[in-house]
Amino acid sequence: MRLYGYWRSSCSWRVRAALELKGIEYENLPVNLIKDGGEQHTDSYVAKNPMQQVPVLEFERDGKPIRLAQSLAILEYLEREHPEPALIPTEPLAAARVRQFAENINAGIQPLQNLNFMQRLGKAAPQLDVRGFSRGYIERGLAALEAAVNAAGASGQYLVGDTVTVADVCLVPQLYNARRFEIELQQFPTLLNVETHCNALPAFERAHPDQQPDAPRD
């Protein structure tokens, strides 16, 4: 199993964390999103993912190469193929909460901090403070997530109960990115408490960007 990703990509990080939590061996194949305009735009990579994004999970089935893109689709596949330990609860409401909180991040926050989006927005509106624009949406999204988690009353050590789920796999990279945008996170105590519990797990430590082979070395 091979994972094409970028060390600081939050979507790649989600998949790395799930693979580590489930104990699945994989080959980490870096795709540099910055070098020479971005390796994701090369013909060889576009053949793997026409969206020109990371991550892509690649494996063989019946002797044929299979490629999956989009982090949540990959996480769903891993959950079906490798159900233990479970990252999505079996209880219907809890499972729906996990997907809700994951989508709060995946659909409601992450696209608005995406490098390609910010670059295109900057070209379209050169007078705009693009970083400030994205920062505002990240903060707004995290505030909504904090409120939703608290209103649901489902959180324990993690966003939904006392077991790590897909929602937590999405949360940790998002908080990392929020710090890069210099957002004051103390206003989100529930999210920070969950992050603390996640970061105590060896799987999250191994999935951290600084531990990846393409992370810059001083």
C-alpha positions in Angstrom: 0.0 0.0 0.0 1.4 3.4 -1.0 0.4 6.8 0.1 1.2 9.8 -2.1 1.1 12.9 0.2 2.8 16.0 1.4 4.3 16.3 4.8 2.3 19.4 5.9 -1.0 18.6 4.0 -3.7 18.2 6.5 -5.6 15.8 4.2 -2.5 13.6 3.9 -2.0 13.8 7.7 -5.6 12.4 8.3 -4.8 9.3 6.2 -1.4 8.8 7.8 -3.0 9.0 11.3 -5.7 6.4 10.3 -3.1 4.1 8.8 -1.0 4.3 12.0 -4.0 3.8 14.3 -5.0 0.7 12.4 -1.4 -0.6 12.2 -1.4 -0.8 8.4 2.0 -0.8 6.8 2.4 1.6 3.9 5.0 3.3 1.8 5.1 7.0 2.1 5.7 8.7 -1.3 6.2 12.5 -1.0 4.6 14.9 -3.5 6.1 18.3 -3.2 3.3 20.9 -3.5 5.8 23.8 -3.8 8.8 22.7 -5.7 8.9 23.8 -9.4 5.3 25.0 -9.2 4.1 21.8 -7.5 4.7 18.2 -8.4 1.0 17.5 -8.2 0.7 19.2 -11.6 3.1 16.9 -13.4 1.7 14.5 -16.0 2.7 11.5 -14.1 0.8 12.6 -11.0 -2.2 13.9 -12.9 -2.6 10.4 -14.2 -2.9 9.2 -10.6 -5.3 12.0 -9.5 -6.8 14.4 -12.2 -7.7 16.8 -9.3 -4.0 17.4 -8.8 -4.3 17.0 -5.0 -3.0 14.9 -2.3 -3.4 12.4 -0.8 -3.8 9.4 -3.1 -3.8 5.8 -1.7 -2.5 3.2 -4.2 -2.8 -0.6 -3.9 -3.4 -3.7 -6.0 -6.5 -5.7 -6.3 -6.7 -8.8 -8.5 -3.4 -7.8 -10.0 -4.7 -4.4 -11.0 -3.6 -1.0 -9.5 -6.3 0.8 -7.6 -6.0 4.5 -6.7 -8.3 6.3 -4.2 -8.3 10.1 -3.7 -10.1 12.4 -1.2 -9.2 11.8 2.4 -12.6 11.0 3.8 -13.3 8.5 1.0 -9.9 6.9 1.8 -10.8 6.8 5.5 -14.1 5.1 4.8 -12.4 2.5 2.6 -9.8 1.8 5.4 -12.6 1.4 7.9 -14.4 -1.2 5.8 -11.3 -3.1 4.8 -9.6 -2.9 8.2 -12.4 -2.5 10.8 -10.2 -2.8 13.9 -9.7 -0.6 15.7 -12.9 1.1 14.6 -12.7 4.8 13.8 -16.4 5.1 13.1 -18.9 3.9 15.8 -21.6 1.4 15.0 -24.3 3.3 16.9 -26.1 5.4 14.3 -26.2 8.7 16.0 -22.6 8.5 17.2 -21.5 7.6 13.6 -23.5 10.5 12.3 -21.8 12.9 14.8 -18.4 11.6 13.7 -19.2 12.4 10.1 -20.8 15.7 11.0 -17.7 16.9 12.9 -15.3 15.6 10.2 -17.3 17.4 7.5 -17.3 20.6 9.6 -13.5 20.6 9.1 -13.3 18.9 5.7 -16.0 20.9 3.9 -16.4 24.0 6.1 -12.8 25.0 7.0 -10.0 23.2 5.0 -10.9 24.3 1.5 -10.7 27.9 2.5 -7.1 27.6 3.7 -6.0 25.4 0.7 -2.8 26.6 -0.9 -4.2 26.4 -4.4 -7.3 28.3 -3.4 -5.3 31.0 -1.7 -3.0 31.4 -4.6 -5.9 31.8 -7.1 -7.7 34.2 -4.8 -4.6 36.3 -4.5 -4.3 36.5 -8.3 -8.0 37.4 -8.7 -8.0 40.0 -5.9 -4.5 41.3 -5.4 -5.7 44.0 -3.1 -7.1 41.4 -0.7 -5.3 40.2 2.5 -5.7 36.5 1.5 -4.1 35.2 4.7 -6.4 37.3 6.8 -9.4 36.1 4.7 -8.5 32.5 5.3 -7.7 33.1 9.0 -11.2 34.5 9.5 -12.9 31.4 8.1 -10.7 29.0 10.0 -11.5 30.8 13.3 -15.2 30.9 12.4 -15.2 27.2 11.5 -13.5 26.2 14.7 -15.9 28.3 16.8 -18.8 26.5 15.1 -17.2 23.1 15.7 -16.6 23.9 19.4 -20.2 25.0 19.8 -21.5 21.9 17.9 -19.5 19.4 19.9 -20.6 21.0 23.2 -24.2 21.2 22.1 -24.2 17.5 21.1 -22.9 16.6 24.6 -21.0 13.7 22.9 -17.4 14.5 23.7 -15.3 12.7 26.3 -11.6 12.3 25.8 -12.3 12.7 22.1 -14.8 14.5 20.0 -17.3 11.7 20.2 -16.9 9.7 23.4 -13.7 8.1 24.7 -12.5 6.4 21.6 -10.6 8.0 18.7 -12.7 8.5 15.6 -12.3 9.9 12.1 -13.5 13.3 13.5 -10.3 13.4 15.7 -8.1 12.4 12.8 -9.5 15.5 11.0 -9.3 17.8 14.1 -5.6 17.5 14.9 -4.2 18.6 11.5 -6.7 21.5 11.5 -5.5 22.8 14.8 -1.9 22.6 13.6 -2.9 24.8 10.6 -4.8 27.2 12.8 -1.5 27.8 14.7 0.2 28.5 11.4 -2.4 31.2 10.8 -1.7 32.6 14.3 -5.2 32.0 15.6 -5.7 32.2 19.4 -6.9 28.7 20.3 -7.5 29.1 24.0 -11.1 30.1 23.0 -11.7 26.5 22.0 -11.0 24.5 25.3 -13.0 21.4 24.2 -11.1 21.1 21.0 -7.7 21.6 22.8 -8.6 19.0 25.4 -9.3 16.5 22.6 -6.0 17.4 20.9 -4.1 16.7 24.0 -5.5 13.2 24.3 -4.8 12.5 20.6 -1.2 13.8 20.8 -0.5 11.4 23.7 -1.0 8.4 21.3 2.0 7.1 19.5 0.1 6.8 16.2 -0.5 10.6 16.1 3.1 11.2 16.9 4.2 9.0 14.0 1.8 10.8 11.7 2.9 14.3 12.6 4.4 16.3 9.8 7.8 16.7 11.5 8.2 12.9 11.3 7.7 12.6 7.6 10.5 11.9 5.2 9.9 15.1 3.2 9.8 17.4 6.2 12.5 20.1 5.9 15.6 19.3 8.0 17.5 22.2 9.5 
